[in-house]
Amino acid sequence: MKRRNTISKEAVLSVLTNTRKAMSQDAIVKQMDVDADRATIYRILNRFCEDEIVHKIVADDGKQYFAVCVKCDKNTLPDNHFHFRCTQCETIECLPALVEFKVPEKYKIQRMNCVLIGVCKDCS
């Protein structure tokens, strides 16, 4: 379905594209140069997820983060890939390599949310 383009949508996408990292809704609002209420931003972010423009990451702190996944190529990484949250710089990024794991027999994964926590390569 074709969606109407708005100033708010353009502002949200601009912030996410320019920062090139996962951001919470609050962080996005702080960097926007237009006024929009929280409900509007929330709807925009969820529509971006539906339209596969961004993906949502629920971190270990329970917060939702949204990212335009510039490092992720659907041909090399699955939709459900691992993320990494740095405890020093507080960034969340898509891991550029496949992380393998085994699931016990007869378990079928439908969705996953995997965030590894530690110190990123830039802070090491």
C-alpha positions in Angstrom: 0.0 0.0 0.0 1.3 3.4 -0.9 1.7 5.7 2.1 1.4 9.4 2.1 4.7 11.2 2.5 4.8 13.8 5.4 7.3 16.2 6.9 7.3 14.1 10.1 8.1 10.9 8.2 10.9 12.6 6.2 12.3 13.9 9.5 12.3 10.5 11.2 13.9 8.8 8.3 16.5 11.5 7.9 17.5 11.2 11.6 17.8 7.4 11.3 19.7 7.5 8.0 22.1 10.2 9.1 23.0 8.6 12.5 23.4 5.1 11.0 22.7 3.5 14.3 19.8 2.1 16.3 18.0 4.8 18.2 15.1 4.9 20.7 12.0 7.0 20.0 13.2 9.6 22.6 16.6 10.0 20.9 14.9 10.4 17.5 12.6 13.1 18.7 15.5 15.0 20.3 17.3 15.1 16.9 14.3 16.0 14.8 14.0 19.5 13.4 10.2 19.4 13.2 7.6 19.1 15.9 5.6 15.9 16.1 3.9 14.2 19.1 5.1 10.9 20.5 2.1 9.0 19.1 2.8 10.2 15.6 6.5 9.2 15.8 5.5 5.8 17.2 3.0 5.2 14.3 5.7 6.3 11.8 8.3 3.9 13.2 5.9 1.0 13.3 4.8 1.7 9.7 8.5 1.8 8.7 8.9 -1.6 10.3 5.9 -2.9 8.4 7.3 -1.6 5.2 10.7 -3.0 6.0 12.4 0.4 5.9 13.7 0.0 9.4 13.8 -2.8 11.9 13.0 -2.9 15.6 15.4 -4.1 18.3 14.2 -4.7 21.8 17.2 -4.4 24.0 17.9 -6.0 27.4 16.8 -2.8 29.1 13.3 -3.3 27.6 13.6 -0.2 25.3 12.7 -0.4 21.6 15.4 0.8 19.2 14.9 1.4 15.5 17.5 1.2 12.8 17.9 1.6 9.1 20.1 -1.4 8.7 22.8 -0.2 6.3 25.2 -3.0 7.2 22.5 -5.7 6.7 22.1 -7.2 3.3 19.2 -9.6 3.1 21.3 -11.9 0.9 23.9 -12.3 3.6 22.0 -11.9 6.9 18.6 -13.2 7.8 15.8 -10.9 8.9 16.3 -12.3 12.4 19.9 -11.5 13.0 21.9 -10.6 16.1 22.6 -7.2 17.5 25.3 -5.9 19.8 24.8 -3.2 22.5 28.0 -1.6 23.8 28.0 -0.8 27.5 30.5 2.0 27.1 29.2 4.0 24.1 25.6 2.8 24.4 25.3 2.1 20.7 23.3 -0.8 19.3 24.4 -2.2 15.9 23.6 -5.1 13.6 26.4 -7.6 13.8 28.0 -7.9 10.4 28.5 -11.7 10.6 26.2 -14.6 11.2 26.1 -15.9 14.8 25.3 -19.5 14.9 23.4 -21.3 17.7 21.7 -24.6 18.2 18.1 -25.1 19.3 17.0 -28.4 21.0 15.3 -30.9 18.7 11.6 -30.4 18.0 11.8 -26.6 18.8 10.8 -24.4 15.9 11.8 -20.7 16.0 9.3 -18.3 14.6 10.9 -15.1 15.8 13.9 -14.1 17.8 15.3 -11.1 19.5 19.0 -11.5 20.2 21.1 -8.7 21.7 24.6 -9.4 22.8 26.0 -7.1 25.4 29.6 -6.0 25.9 32.2 -3.7 24.6 32.2 -2.9 20.9 35.3 -3.0 18.6 35.5 0.9 18.7 35.6 1.0 22.5 37.9 -2.1 23.0 
